[in-house]
């Protein structure tokens, strides 16, 4: 990686957790090419569609316990 990248990464890793979260969000938006409003609208639309599918019985639904158990099993492999 370039020296500039290494310097930026080092600086970023010394930020407080909340500041790193904010930086990551802004970088993510810049990579996606979306404004914050566009991203919020996209998530709202996605969640509304998924909820509609759930209500209509079209969504595959899993019990939380089963999902957690499967994740733990995969991490032990």
C-alpha positions, 0 to 999 in steps of 0.5 A: 500500500502507499505511504499515504494509505498507511498514514491515513490508516494509522491515524484512523485506528487511533480515533475513538470508536465512535469516530471510527464508526462515523468515518467508516460510514462516510467511506462506505457512502463514498464507495457506494456513491450514495448520499446519506438520504439515498442510503436511508431510503434504500434501507427503508424500502428494503425493510418494507419489502422484507416485512411485506414478504414476511406478512405474506408468508413468502419469506423464509424465517429462522428461529434466532436460537437456530441461527446463533447455534449455526453461527457458533458451530461454523466458528468452531470449524 
